[in-house]
Amino acid sequence: MHRYLIILEPTSMGYSAYSPDIPGCIATGASQLETEQAMREAIAFHVDGLRADGAPIPEGGTAATYIEIAA
């Protein structure tokens, strides 16, 4: 089982997502939930393609956190 961080960003039409651990793998959707599901499918498709090509599967290693500052 691999675990990947995805970044969700609001857009004028919904959301977009990408994973820093899987360059070029992106997804969009009308809602956050729809975008998460689309990204799950995009990552699975990408990983299947890597396997078919005999390429290494990226390890998920990116982390995210929030910091607070006085503004």
C-alpha positions in Angstrom: 0.0 0.0 0.0 1.3 3.4 -1.0 0.2 6.7 0.6 0.5 10.0 -1.3 -0.1 13.5 -0.3 -2.4 15.4 -2.6 -2.8 19.2 -2.7 -6.3 20.5 -3.4 -6.7 24.0 -4.7 -10.0 25.9 -5.3 -10.5 27.2 -8.8 -13.1 29.3 -10.5 -14.9 26.2 -11.6 -14.3 23.8 -8.6 -11.1 22.2 -7.5 -7.8 21.0 -8.9 -5.4 18.5 -7.3 -1.8 17.3 -7.7 0.6 15.1 -5.8 4.2 16.4 -5.3 5.4 12.8 -5.2 3.9 12.0 -8.7 4.9 14.8 -11.0 2.4 15.4 -13.9 -0.4 13.5 -12.2 -3.3 16.0 -11.8 -7.1 15.9 -11.5 -10.0 18.3 -11.4 -13.6 18.2 -10.2 -16.6 20.3 -9.3 -16.3 19.6 -5.5 -13.5 18.7 -3.2 -14.8 15.1 -2.8 -15.2 14.7 -6.5 -11.6 15.9 -7.0 -10.2 13.6 -4.4 -11.9 10.6 -6.1 -10.6 11.8 -9.5 -7.1 12.1 -8.1 -7.3 8.6 -6.5 -8.2 7.2 -10.0 -5.5 9.3 -11.7 -2.8 8.0 -9.3 -4.0 4.4 -9.7 -3.9 4.8 -13.5 -0.5 6.4 -13.4 0.9 3.6 -11.1 -0.6 0.9 -13.3 1.2 2.5 -16.3 4.5 2.6 -14.4 4.1 -1.1 -13.5 3.3 -2.0 -17.1 6.5 -0.2 -18.2 8.6 -1.9 -15.5 9.4 1.5 -14.0 9.8 2.1 -10.2 6.7 3.1 -8.2 7.3 6.4 -6.4 7.3 6.3 -2.6 5.1 8.8 -1.0 7.3 10.9 1.2 6.1 14.5 1.0 4.5 15.9 4.2 2.5 19.0 4.8 1.7 21.2 7.8 0.3 24.5 8.6 2.1 27.3 10.4 0.5 30.4 12.0 1.8 33.9 11.9 0.5 37.2 13.0 -0.7 39.1 10.0 
